[in-house]
Amino acid sequence: MSQAQVQSETNVMMTPLRVGIAGLGTVGASVVKILARQKEMLTAKTGRVIEVKGVSARGRDKDRGIDLSDFTWFDDPVALAASAEIDVFVELIGGEAGVALASVEAAIAAGKSVVTANKALLAKHGVELARAAEANGVSLAFEASVAGGIPIIKALREGLAGNAIERVYGILNGTCNYILSRMETEKLSFAACLREAQELGYAEADPTFDIGGFDTAHKLAILTALAFGTTIDPDAIAIEGIETITLADLDAAAELGYRVKLLGVAQKTASGIEQRVHPTMVPKSSAIAQIMGVINAVSINADAVPELTLAGPGAGGEATASAVVADLADLARGLQIAPFGIPAAALTELQRAPLQMHEGGYYVRLSVYNRPGAAAAIATRMAEGGISLESIVQRNMAGGRGKATVQDAVPVVLITYATHEKTIRQALDSVVADGYLAEKPQLIRIERE
Ligand SMILES: NC(=O)c1ccc[n+]([C@@H]2O[C@H](COP(=O)([O-])OP(=O)(O)OC[C@H]3O[C@@H](n4cnc5c(N)ncnc54)[C@H](OP(=O)(O)O)[C@@H]3O)[C@@H](O)[C@H]2O)c1
């Protein structure tokens, strides 16, 4: 390298990385704080000063606990995104469309790299935004979009670059894990734990997005693309929430050596990529079963690294801002990687494996009328489907929690060996048609370690 080239590179490194931040809420305000608090350390690590130049939010006069006097205020995030004052645009507004999408598109079009925490935006538009970023020679970084403070994007994209990934699964929603943990440890109902989560600020007033599994699905869609090099298709994800989980299920799970977790699972199968979000029985001894409360965790199975689990805070201002700042540090260092690890044009079309083809063990809880022939009829239906039972337990009536909610009905719990979703569903339809059940069967998939 010539002296002139060395001098020019040194000059670039000495130039501050000028940042514009749109959205100064929970995450945005924390990013401003961390950049100020760790300014010297970040400069030492990256060789450049990361300097906030412009900011945008809705309310200019709102007290955010941060001093904005050194920054240029923009009423319009799109104007900030295109401003000549900045090199990098940080989108922390949220939402899959509207101003979040418009400002990210404007930034990329103006040749600015983008950092975002917006999983909804990425699940919907991630691939097209990656294409645009690559075409414009800029970065699209989104470490904060999945599992907050856990560096899972980097782990999948860079740390495990030499691996063929077989499965990635995790607890990606702290609200659901908090509710299920409290139900199990405090023996409280789903409704009581949801109320508690709302009082503590872990759950929204309308909790559907979290407890219905939709938030987990957005994050899973992003992880799938990174793990398997596919395009993103959130509509290809089978989604079930945790609303139907009862104390009876958690008690039965505990007795049988399992815990119930809301998991997002993406797995390579012979028929394509299976993507599903649902309450799942996990062996109590597994790493993922140890994760209690609002914590998130992601496990990966790969060829060279058979099992890896990362756990940590999945949300909250500081933890999420930590991931945003890590992306900014990469940009300051000049690190530019295709957003999904391989060029967007090389992502393969996601081939969806139908849930009906899912193969695994199942937990089935039946509320069976106490009539002669009922047990035999259930056993016959299972045998007709070729379903082998690992265990069959008639639940204790004495304790109250195991009690059937319908009089004259007995709770029966079955654990099956591996079978297909289609097969167990057909068998249960037949059991229902036989007329021995007082309630709809409860079915929970078991995830192998
Ligand atoms: N909170 C977390 O723990 C967490 C974790 C992971 C990822 N994320 C993601 O991070 C992003 C931000 O989340 P957050 O929790 O920080 O949200 P938030 O607290 O609701 O903050 C949103 C910010 O966006 C601003 N905003 C909204 N509409 C705007 C508009 N039209 N123009 C300009 N500014 C606008 C708001 O302005 P005002 O303050 O003036 O109202 C506010 O500052 C979302 O994509 C979210 O999914 C959050």
The ligand as an SDF file (V2000), in Angstrom:
LIG
                    3D

 48 52  0  0  0  0  0  0  0  0999 V2000
  -38.5730   -2.3370   23.7370 N   0  0  0  0  0  0  0  0  0  0  0  0
  -37.8970   -3.4540   23.5650 C   0  0  0  0  0  0  0  0  0  0  0  0
  -37.5400   -4.1210   24.5390 O   0  0  0  0  0  0  0  0  0  0  0  0
  -37.5350   -3.9280   22.1890 C   0  0  0  0  0  0  0  0  0  0  0  0
  -36.7840   -5.1240   22.0550 C   0  0  0  0  0  0  0  0  0  0  0  0
  -36.4160   -5.5410   20.7810 C   0  0  0  0  0  0  0  0  0  0  0  0
  -36.8050   -4.8140   19.6790 C   0  0  0  0  0  0  0  0  0  0  0  0
  -37.5580   -3.6800   19.8460 N   0  0  0  0  0  0  0  0  0  0  0  0
  -37.9450   -2.9460   18.6430 C   0  0  0  0  0  0  0  0  0  0  0  0
  -37.3630   -1.6440   18.6970 O   0  0  0  0  0  0  0  0  0  0  0  0
  -38.2110   -0.7180   18.0450 C   0  0  0  0  0  0  0  0  0  0  0  0
  -38.5270    0.4330   19.0200 C   0  0  0  0  0  0  0  0  0  0  0  0
  -39.1680   -0.1080   20.1360 O   0  0  0  0  0  0  0  0  0  0  0  0
  -39.3920    0.7480   21.4810 P   0  0  0  0  0  0  0  0  0  0  0  0
  -39.8170   -0.2130   22.5080 O   0  0  0  0  0  0  0  0  0  0  0  0
  -38.2180    1.6160   21.7310 O   0  0  0  0  0  0  0  0  0  0  0  0
  -40.6430    1.6270   21.0580 O   0  0  0  0  0  0  0  0  0  0  0  0
  -41.2190    2.9410   21.7780 P   0  0  0  0  0  0  0  0  0  0  0  0
  -40.7260    3.0330   23.1710 O   0  0  0  0  0  0  0  0  0  0  0  0
  -42.6700    2.9270   21.5200 O   0  0  0  0  0  0  0  0  0  0  0  0
  -40.5480    4.1110   20.9430 O   0  0  0  0  0  0  0  0  0  0  0  0
  -40.9140    4.4160   19.6390 C   0  0  0  0  0  0  0  0  0  0  0  0
  -40.3170    5.7460   19.2590 C   0  0  0  0  0  0  0  0  0  0  0  0
  -40.6730    6.0250   17.9180 O   0  0  0  0  0  0  0  0  0  0  0  0
  -41.1320    7.3820   17.8540 C   0  0  0  0  0  0  0  0  0  0  0  0
  -42.1020    7.5090   16.7680 N   0  0  0  0  0  0  0  0  0  0  0  0
  -43.2730    6.8730   16.6110 C   0  0  0  0  0  0  0  0  0  0  0  0
  -43.8780    7.2670   15.4980 N   0  0  0  0  0  0  0  0  0  0  0  0
  -43.0770    8.2020   14.9410 C   0  0  0  0  0  0  0  0  0  0  0  0
  -43.1490    9.0020   13.7980 C   0  0  0  0  0  0  0  0  0  0  0  0
  -44.1880    8.9250   12.9680 N   0  0  0  0  0  0  0  0  0  0  0  0
  -42.1410    9.8500   13.5540 N   0  0  0  0  0  0  0  0  0  0  0  0
  -41.0820    9.9370   14.3800 C   0  0  0  0  0  0  0  0  0  0  0  0
  -40.9420    9.1920   15.4880 N   0  0  0  0  0  0  0  0  0  0  0  0
  -41.9350    8.3510   15.7530 C   0  0  0  0  0  0  0  0  0  0  0  0
  -41.7600    7.6570   19.1950 C   0  0  0  0  0  0  0  0  0  0  0  0
  -41.7930    9.0430   19.4260 O   0  0  0  0  0  0  0  0  0  0  0  0
  -42.3360    9.6830   20.8080 P   0  0  0  0  0  0  0  0  0  0  0  0
  -41.4100    9.1930   21.8760 O   0  0  0  0  0  0  0  0  0  0  0  0
  -42.2430   11.1330   20.6150 O   0  0  0  0  0  0  0  0  0  0  0  0
  -43.7300    9.1490   20.9640 O   0  0  0  0  0  0  0  0  0  0  0  0
  -40.8080    6.9170   20.1240 C   0  0  0  0  0  0  0  0  0  0  0  0
  -39.7340    7.7240   20.4810 O   0  0  0  0  0  0  0  0  0  0  0  0
  -39.4350   -1.5150   17.5870 C   0  0  0  0  0  0  0  0  0  0  0  0
  -39.2460   -1.9270   16.2630 O   0  0  0  0  0  0  0  0  0  0  0  0
  -39.4300   -2.7130   18.5030 C   0  0  0  0  0  0  0  0  0  0  0  0
  -40.0500   -3.8460   17.9370 O   0  0  0  0  0  0  0  0  0  0  0  0
  -37.9150   -3.2300   21.0690 C   0  0  0  0  0  0  0  0  0  0  0  0
  1  2  1  0
  2  3  2  0
  2  4  1  0
  4  5  1  0
  4 48  2  0
  5  6  2  0
  6  7  1  0
  7  8  2  0
  8  9  1  0
  8 48  1  0
  9 10  1  0
  9 46  1  0
 10 11  1  0
 11 12  1  0
 11 44  1  0
 12 13  1  0
 13 14  1  0
 14 15  2  0
 14 16  1  0
 14 17  1  0
 17 18  1  0
 18 19  2  0
 18 20  1  0
 18 21  1  0
 21 22  1  0
 22 23  1  0
 23 24  1  0
 23 42  1  0
 24 25  1  0
 25 26  1  0
 25 36  1  0
 26 27  1  0
 26 35  1  0
 27 28  2  0
 28 29  1  0
 29 30  1  0
 29 35  2  0
 30 31  1  0
 30 32  2  0
 32 33  1  0
 33 34  2  0
 34 35  1  0
 36 37  1  0
 36 42  1  0
 37 38  1  0
 38 39  2  0
 38 40  1  0
 38 41  1  0
 42 43  1  0
 44 45  1  0
 44 46  1  0
 46 47  1  0
M  CHG  2   8   1  16  -1
M  END
$$$$
